[in-house]
Each structure stands twice: as C-alpha cells, then as structure tokens.
Amino acid sequence: TQMAYIPLDDDSKVRGKAAIEVLGSRLGKSGGSFLQQGLIFIFGNILNAGWAVAFLFYAVVLGWLGAADRLSGLFLAKTEMQKAELRGE
C-alpha cells in the first residue's frame, strides 16, 4: 500500500495515510465484529453460519482484488503523467 502514495504530493500523502489507517483499522475491526455478531444472532452460532462466512470472505477477497487492480491502473496513470511533466510535454 505504501507504493500508492509515491506519486502524491506531501500533503496528500499525509492525509491519505491517516485516513486509511483510521478507516481501515478501526472501521474494519468494528465492522467485522458487528457482522460476526449479526451472523451469530441470525444463525444461532458461528458454525451454522459457516456458509455465510465463506460467502462473505470470498466476496471481500474479490472486492479487494478489484480494488487492487483499479489502484494499479490509477498508479500507473499518475506516474506516467508525472514523467510527462518532467520531460516538459
């Protein structure tokens, strides 16, 4: 994730890292806990919710892969734009 900050200016780097750390860490943990509690409430225990947990896991993995692919494209576009600016184009 650190490479995504390279083409950004210093202010954007600081703000972006802070936002990701807060949102990714705190909201991710809280959201996971609430989701697990909801599944236990609905299914009675976590073992009965196994298929739902597996479905959610693979949905998150696919979403993460899609986001990583999109970030890769944005990163390459931004670095190419910066290289063009340095060459004076």
VENQUISUL-V676322 format. One record per backbone hydrogen bond with DSSP energy under -1.0 kcal/mol. NH is the residue of the N-H (numbers start at 1). CO is the residue of the C=O. Records with the same first field share a line. If there is no record, write none. Layout:
NH=CO ; CO
This chain:
5=2
6=3
8=5
13=9
14=10
15=11
16=12
17=13
18=14
19=15
20=16
21=17
22=18
23=19
24=20
25=21
26=22
29=25
30=26
31=27
32=28
33=29
34=30
35=31
36=32
37=33
38=34
39=35
40=36
41=37
42=38
43=39
44=40
50=47
53=49
54=50
55=51
56=52
57=53
58=54
59=55
60=56
61=57
62=58
63=59
64=60
65=61
66=62
67=63
68=64
69=65
70=66
71=67
72=68
73=69
74=70
75=71
76=72
77=73
78=74
79=75
80=76
81=77
82=78
83=79
84=80
85=81
86=82
87=83
89=84
